[in-house]
Amino acid sequence: MSGFLNGLIGLRRGPWEMVATLLIGLGVFMLMQPFALWAFTWSFPVTLTGTIMFVIVSHFPD
C-alpha cells in the first residue's frame, strides 16, 4: 500500500490511472443502477471526471 500512496504523491502514471479507471467504473455502475436517483444524477459527472483524468494522467511519467 505504501508504494501506491508514494505513486500518488509522486504523480506516477500507474496509481493515477487506477484511480481514474475506478471512477469511470463507478460512474457506469451509477448510471445502470435503478434504485437511487442521486446516483443516476451524478453518474455522468463522475464518468466524465474519470475520463478526463485518465487522458491527463496518461501523460504522467512511469
N, C-alpha and C positions, 0 to 999 in steps of 0.2 A: 504493500500500500504506500510505503514511503516513496518508492520510485514513481508511482502515479502522481502523487502530490508534487514531487520535485519536477516532474514533467509539466504539470500545470503552471507551476510558478516560473519555470524556466522557458515557458512558451514553446514547448516541443509539440510536433505535429500529432503524434500518436494519441496521447491522452486527450487533447482537444478535439480530435476527430471522433473519438469515442463519445465524448460529451455531446457533440453536435449530432451524431448518429442516434444517440438515445433521445435527444429532443425531437428529432424527426419521427422516430418510432412512437414516442409518447403522443405527439400531435396526431398521427394517423390513428392511433388507438382511441384518442379522444373524439376524433371525427366519426368513428364507426360504432361507438357505444350508444345504446338507446336510452340510457337511464338519467343522466344528469345534463340538463340544458346548459349549465355554466361550462361544462367540459366541451360540449359541442360548440358553444360560442367562442371559446378560446382556442379551439383546435387549429384554426388557420394561422393565427399569430404565432403559436408555438411551432408549427411546422415551418413557417416562413423564417422564423428566427434560427431554427436549426439548419435550414438550407443555406441561408446567408452566412451563418457561422462556419459551415463546412467549406464554403467557397473561400472564405478568408483564411481559415486555418490550414487549408491545403497548400498555402504558400509559406507556412512556417518551416523552419529547418527540422530535419530529422533529429 
